[in-house]
């Protein structure tokens, strides 16, 4: 994506979706500040909007960090039960 933005081939805003994943997945980075930085440190400059989706991880712990860095958070109930919220459905 960064090459397309730098070459002027994509008009903004460009939307990037970053995955933080649990141990059973072979994609994404760990749901840690370091895992998030692996994405955010490599986002191209310019008119970029980005969101983080969690697969089999508790996004409540990472949400403040994601929001503080200017990202959006995508909460899904299918991959994580959220016991602390009474297991919503």
C-alpha angles and dihedrals in degrees: 000000000000092000092053091049093046091049091052092242094125123055117214150294093054116189120219123190116204122194125215110189141188125242096273094062127083095207135065130028127281116280093253134109088257091052090051091048089054086067103034095046088058102044112118117247119251135057098350127153116189140186135191123224120193123215113199092340137111103253092186090080094051100038096087091051093046093048092045089056092051100259133130124238126225112202118196126185096201099074102037128034099211096216089184088065095047096264098285119210 
